[in-house]
Amino acid sequence: MRITDLEPFKNVPFYLWVKDETGTYLWGSERMDRFAGGSVQGRTDADFGPAAESPETAATLQANDWHVLDSGEPLYTHEQIEGAGDVSVCKWPGELDGERVTFGISFAVPRD
């Protein structure tokens, strides 16, 4: 898969992203970019959102990415994100432009 293959997914109504092995974002959906206050490309979790305010949150997100890459298995989890509430997250390993990457998708769970 090539990064250009992701363009049809740019407008999905979810947070969709791809990170390299160092945790740097290679691509993000428009919703992900809006959450980050600009393009996520070239940034890490520690550069925006709640993880920018909390080294522990950034470390947890990175550890989840490494777990996915090391295990080769998808990870399904819930995260508490300030301003969004409970967020369902799925991360899975893959390859993009010949590199190992972590793909991710998440969405907020509406509260009643």
Secondary structure, DSSP 8 states (H G I E B T S, - for coil): --GGGGGGGTT-SSEEEEE-TTS-EEEE-HHHHHHHTS--TT--GGGSHHHHH-HHHHHHHHHHHHHHHHH-S-EEEEEEETTTEEEEEEEEEEEETTEEEEEEEEEE----
